[in-house]
């Protein structure tokens, strides 16, 4: 475990070159595969990435080389071509990147990671290495337990001395974030929760005069590649992005990272904030929070893990759809409407009752459209007509849309007159432009029965992850609420202590459970050096000043502390306050009594 930018790639590339043979690197990140292959090829090393349909050419290219690297996604391990060709490969090294994904306590967005251990049967003599930037003690121990043999754990301290952490609780969050971004120099990232927020913040920052864009996983691949290249080259100053952007991208000169809201766990925060300052220069990491953020995250967590009554209803609906009596094991896959029971179905799949299979290709003909506006002219006339229809029919409310009905209501000369897929693509284009939020209904969920149907009273699912994720969320709460005598960098470092320091299964650390050296650069450390008090004294000696304007000039993490200083001095009679109007604008000025 090495922090972001700590040199994990070198730790497997150099030993693999010395050892010889083929090094298989299993990674979930296309951007990382491109970047690593390009760097290796520049040094004369054979390196290939299995992307799309190039599998046969890639496997032929790495066959027989003494020093070669094969980058592949975990899904490729079950590909028929790989299974047929793997025995002819001289694999001496197996590398798992983003290794926290293989842990039962890690991220679960790529379940294929759980089956990486099958490589041991194909390459029994290979040396294994697993690499990650963020993993708790539980995750590190679990990764080690899944290795083919006894594993050594090497965990570097998470402290990045050049990063200054801060949390902003004060004022209107959106206004504070936009003001913060406009005042920054150099390139930066704004991390948001959803695709819609990425589009919205990209547009908002462009309207504020910044060279900005929104980036999320829903964009077409050419668009994502273009935005990434523009940002890397410096023609874009800032990207508003979801967690889809950043992993594996080697951008050394990111001067600041802002979070528009708290992430659900500290692993995500450290990963994303760690994109700043990879060149070692001073950089800022500011998290903007509002009082109800964690409540919203807790509600999302509850929705992901419904109670057993909901799980039993979903199981019963699947059994009824399959016509399966108790004790039977249906042999045919069962298509069901997964939307009303999605979370319960995910629990049933994770507990081994079903396996989800690909639905037959189809074009869902319904969906929801929400008008966001404002409408602006597009180069394509038929898309302008579609935007006008959306504004007229869906303003201020989410509306169900049937594509077949919509096609009949629109001009017949448009490309959609004979092809619903074109209509869907144009709706998605309006979504990418930020004018609408288009949610196309998903295809039916197809489930393969893995176990005979059981009586509802005997149905069990594993809900242990909810408790673990709740603990992670509480760790985020603790980070946000650290007291004035604490240090944000020290707390983050304590959360990612190696297993020898914290036993597996231990609860989240409290703010008083650590006592390592403060960083001296976070907002809490700066408060202890009375920076805000010095700024207040200087402002007061210059004469009366407007309170909101002065608070806005403070660094985001100091504003709450600055407001408390003003309130304390006002209550003790050391300040005078006046409210008046100047040129039609309300002001609230403070000054020393002798002013």
N, C-alpha and C positions, 0 to 999 in steps of 0.2 A: 504494500500500500504506500503510494507516494502521492503527494498533493498534485493538483493540476499544474502541469509545466515542470514537474520534478524529474523527468527523464525516464519514464516507464518504458518507452519504445527502445531506448538504448539498452535497457536491462535485459531484453530478450533478443534484439537484433544482433548485437555483438556476440553473445555466447552461441547463437545459432550459426553464425558465420564461421566461428572457430570450430564448432562441432562438425559442420558439414551436413550434407543431406538436405532434405526438404523440411522447412518449418511451416506448419499449418497454423495460421492465425485465425481464430474464430472471433468475429466481431459483429456487433449489430449495426455498425455505423458506416454507411456508404461514403460519407465525407472523409472519414478516417482512412478507409481503404484507398481512396484516390490519393490522398495526401501522402500516406506512407509509401505507396508504390512509386509515386513520382520521386520522392526523396531517395529511395533505394536505387532506382534506375539511374538517377544522376550520378550515383557513385559506382555505376557499372555492375550492380547486383541484379540478377534475374528476379523480378517480383511481378506477380500477377494477381488480379482481383477477379473473382468469379461473380460477375454482375449480369443479370438477365440471362440471355440465351448463349452466352459465350463459353459455356462450361467445357465443351469438347476441346476447343482451341486452347483454353487456359490449362487444362490438364495435360495436353500434349506439350505445351511450352515448358512446364516445370518438370516433366518426366526426365530423369537421367542426369539432371544438373547436380553438381556437388554442393553448390550454395544457391538456394532458391527459396522464395517465400510465396506461399499461396494464402491469400486473404479470402475468407468466405463467411457468409452469414450462417448462423446455426441451423437454419432451415435446410441448407445444402447437405447437411450430414445424412439426411434421409432421402436425398435425391437418388434415383435409380442409376444415373450415370456415375455418380461418385461411388456408390456401393459396388458397381461393376468394375471401376478402374482403381479403387483405392489400394488393392493388393499389389499393384505394380508400382507404387510410389515408395521411394526410400525416405520415409518420414522419420526424422531423428528428434524433432522438437514439436511439441504441441503447446500452443499459447492460447489462453482464454483472456480476451480483453473485456473490460467492463465486467469483471468476474463476479461482482456482487449479484449479477442477474442469475447465477446458477444456485444461489442460496435460497432455501425456503424462507429465510428471513429478509431476503433482498427484494429487489424490484421484480414484479411479475408480469411485465408487459410483453415478454418474449418467452413463452413456456418451453420453446425448443431448447433453450439453454439448459433445462433440467436433464436433457438426454445427451449432453456432450460426453459423459463418461463412456458412452458406447465406443468412442474412438480407441479406448484401451484395448478392445478386442481386435481391432484392425492393426494397431501399431503397439504391440506389447512392450517393445524395447525403447520407446520414445521417452524423452525427458519432458516433464510438464512444468509449465509456469502459469500462474494466474495473476492478473494485474488489475488494480482498481485505484481510483483516487479517493473514494469515500466508502468506508465500511465500518460499522460499529463492531464492538468486540464479538457480539453474537454472530455477525455475518462472517467475520474473518475465521472464527472457529469452525463454522459450518462449511466454508469453502475448503479449508484444510482437510476436514473429514471426508470430503467427496473426492479427494485426489487418489490416484491409483496406489500410492504407497505413502509412507510417513512423510509429512510435509513440514517444511520449516516456514515460519511466518516472519517476514521482515516488514516492519511498520515504521515509517518515518514520522516524526512529529508533524502535525498538521499546521504548525505556525508558519505564516507567510509574513515576515516582518514588514514588507513593503505595502501591505494592504491595511487600509484604515476602515474599520467597520463602524456603522452608525445605524440607528433606528429613528425614524421621524414619526412621532405620534400627533403632532400639532397641526391645527388648521384644516383647511379643505385639502384632502389628499391629492386629488387630481391636479388642483391648481399648484400645490407645493411641488409635485413631481414635475410638472411642465416647467415651472420656474427653475427648478434645479437643473433640468436638462439644458435649458437655454443658457444657463450660466457656465456650463462645463466646457472645457477645452479638450481637444483631441477626440478620438473615437470612443464610442461607448455602446452599451446594450441596455435595453429596458425589457426586463422579463415580465410577462403577463401570464394569466391563467389560461385563457381560451383563445381560439382562433379569431373569434369576433373582436376580442380586445386587441389582438395584434394588429388587425386591420384598422380599427378605430384609432389606436394610438399612433400608428404610422401616418394616417391622414391628419390627425391633430397636430403632430410635430411638423409636418410639411406646411400646414397652414400657419404655424408659428415661425416660418422662415428657415427651418432646418432641412438639411439634406437627409431625409429619413424615409424609411419604408417599413411595412409590416411583413413578418416572415412567420409561416406556420406550416405544418405538415400537409395541410390540405391544398397547398399551391401545386400547380403542375411542375413537374421536375425541371423543365427548362427555365421556368420563372425562378425557382429556388436557386438553381445554379447561377443564374444571372445576378440575382440579389447578393448571393454569397461572394461572387467575384467582384462586384462593385464595392461591397463593404471591405473586402480584403485589400483592394487596390486604393481605398481611401476616397472614392468618389461619393460614397455614402458616409455621413458622420455617425449615424445611429440607426440601429435596427430595433424595432419593437417586436419581440419574438416570444414564442412559447419555448418550452424545454426542448423542442425539436431542433433548435439551433445551438451550435457551440461545441458539442462533444466531438473530440477528435480533430477539431479545426485549430491549426497552429497559428494563432494571431498574437504576436508578442506585445503589440503596442496598444492594447485596450486600456485606456486611462481610467475608465469608470464603468461600474455596473450598478444599475438601479433595479429594484424590484417594486412593481406597482402594488404588490400585496404579498403577504407571507406565503411561502410554499408549505406543503403539508408535512414536510420533514426536513431535518437539518442536513441530511445527505444531499438533497436536491439543492438546498441553499449554498452549501459549501462548493458543490460542483459548479453551479452557475456563477456565484460570486468569484470563484477561482479563475474565471476566464480573464479577469483583470490582472494587469501587471505581470504577465509571464516573462517580460524582459527584465524584471527586477526593479523597475522604477516605481516610485510612489503612485499608488492608485487608490480610488475610493470605491467602497461597496456600501450603498445606502438602501435600507429596506423601509418602504413607506407602509405604515399600518394604520388601520382604523379600528374602532372598538369592536365591531361585529365580524371581523375577518375570520377569527378562529371558530366562532359559532357557525359560520357558513361552511367552513371546512369540516366541522364535526357533523353537520347535517349531511354533507356529501358522503362522509364515511358511513353514517347510519344507513344511507340509501344503498351503498354497496354491499352491506351485510344485513339483509332483511331478517326479521325474526322467523322462527320455525313455522309459524302459521302460514306465512307467505311462501316459504319454501315448499311446504306440503301442498299448497294450492297449485304451485307451478308443476310439481311432480305429478299430481293427479291429472292436470290438464294435458301433460305430455302422454301419460298412460292412456287417457281417453282418446287422444288423437291417434295413438298407435293401436287402439283396441286391444290392449294387453291386460289380461287378468293377472291377479297376484300369482307369483311363482313362474310366470312365463318370461322368456327372453326373446323379444321380437328380433327377427333376422334382417328385416328391411329398415333403412333409416326412416326417421319420423320427422316430417316437416311441421313446424309450429310457428305461430306468430310470437317471435321472441321479444317484441317491444314491451308488453305489459309485465313480463316476468324476467327481464334480462338479468338483473342482479341475482335472482334466485337460481336461474339456469347456470350462471357462472359458478355459483357455489356448488351446485350439483356436479358440474364438470370437474371442478377442482377436487371433489371428493370421490371421483372415479365412477360415478353412475353412468355418465354419458361421455361421448367424444363428439365435438362439433365437426361437421364436414362441410365442404364447399357446396353452396346452393347452386342449382342449375342456372345457367346464365339467363337473365331476364332484365327487363327495364321496368322497375316499379313505376307505376303511372300516377302516383299520388305523393303529396308531401305538404310541408307547412312553409308559408312565406310570410315574413315580417318586414314591413317597409321601414327602413332606417333613414333614407334620404341624406342630404338633399339630392334631387335629380339633376344631373348635368349631361351635357351633350356628349354622345359617343360617336366614333367614326362610322359605325354601322347603323344604317337607318332602322333595320328590323329590331336591333337591340334597343334603340330609343323608343320604338313602339311598345316593346315588351316592358320597359321601365315605366312608361306612362300607364300601362295597364296595372302594373303592380302598385303604383302610387295611388291610383284611383280606387282599386278594390281592396287593398290591404293596409291602408293607412291606419296607424294607431292600434292595430290588432293583428295577432297571428291568425292567418286564414288557411283553411285546408284548400289545396289546389289539386284538381284532377287535370293532368297534362292533356288528356284527350279532349276535355271540355275547353281548356284554355286554347288549344290549337285551333278549335273551330271558331273561337271568338276573336282570334287575331287575323291580320291580313293573310290571304292565301298565298301571296307571292313570296313569303318568307321561307327560309330553308326548312322550317319545322313542318311545312305542309304535308310532307310524306314521312317524316322521321322524328319520332319523339326524342331520340337521343340528342338531336341538335337542339331541341327546346330545352332539355335538361342542361346541356352545356352552356347555353346562353343565360339561363337562370344562375348557373354557377359563376359565370363571368360577372353578372351584376352583384353576386355575393362577394367576389374577390374585389370588386370596386368599392364595396362598402355601402352600396345603396339599399340592399336587401339582405336579410338573413334567410337563406334557402336551405331547408332541411328535407332532403329526399327520403322517403320511407325506405327502410332497408329491405332487402329480399328476405324470404322466410328463413328461419333458423332450422338447420337440418341436423338432427341428433342421432348418433349411433348408440344403441343400447350396449353397455358393457357388462351390466349385471342384471339378473332377473328382477322383475318388479317385486318390491317388498311392501308389506302393509305400512300404511302411513305412520302408525305408532312405532314402527321399527326403523323409520328413515332417520339417518344421521348424516350431518355434514360437518366439516371442519371449520369452525369459526374462530380459531385461535389467532388468525392474522388480525382480526379486528382489535383484539386487546393490544397486540404489538403495535399496530398503526396508531391506536389511541395514545400509547406511550410516546410514540414519535411526535405526535401532535402536541402533547404536553411539554415535550422538550422544546418545541418551537415557542410555546407560551412562556416558558421559563426564560428563553433567550430574549424575547420581547420585553419582559418585565424585570430584567436584571436591575439591581439597585445601584445607587451611586458609588458604592465601594467595590463594585465588581468590574470585570474587564471582559469585553465580548470575545476577543481573540482567545483568552485563557479558557473561557467557557466552551467555545467550539473545540479547542484542542482536547479538553477533558472528555468530550463526548465521543471522540474517536481514538481513545487510548487503546493500545494493543491488548489482547486477551490476558497477557501476564499481569496487566495493571488492573483490569476489571473482570471479575468472573462472569462467564456467560449466564444470561438470564437475569442479570441484575437490573433493577428498575432505573428509570431515567435519573441522571444526577440532578441534584438541586443546586441552587446558586451557591450554597455554602460548602459543597463537597469538594472544592478544588482550591488550591493555594499556590499555584505556580506564578511566575513573574508576570505582572501586567504588561501589556504591549506599549502603553504610553501614547498610542495614536488613535484609539477608538473614541467615540463620543463620551463614554463614561470616564475614561482616563483623562481626557481633556477637561471635563468638568471639574475634576479634582485639582487641576492646575489653575483654576479660576480664570480660564480664558474668557468666559462669558462675562464675569465680573469686571475684568479689565476693559472689555469692549463697552460695557455699560458706563463705566467711569469716563472713558474717552468721549462717548456720545453726550453725556450730561455736561461735561465741561465745554463742549462746543455750543451749548444752548438748547432750548426746547426742541423736542423732536417727536415725530408721529410714531406711536407705539407699533401699529401693524407694520409700517414700513421698516422700522428697525428690526423687528423680529424676522421679517422676510430676508433681511441681509445676513442673518446669522446662518451658519451651516445647519442643515436640516436636523441633525442630532442634538443641537444646542438650543433649539427654539423653545422647547418645553422648559428647560432649565432657565433660559433667559426670562421667560414669562414669570416663573416663580420668583426670580430675583427682583423683578419689578414689583410684584405683588407684595413681597415681604418688606421692601423699602417703603412702598406707599403706606402699608398698614402701620409701620413704625414712625411715620411722619417725616421721613427723609426725602420724600418726593411730593411735588404738587402736580395735580392732573387737571387738565381743562379740556372741555369738549366744545368745538366751535365749527363753523362752516367757512370754508375759504373757496371762493369761486364755485359755489354750489356743491363742493365735495366735503363730506363730513370728516373731521379729524379728531383724534384723541391724543393730545400732546402731554408730555411729562417734562418736568424740569426740576432743578434744585430749588429749594425755598427762596434763596436769595436772588433767583432769576425771575 
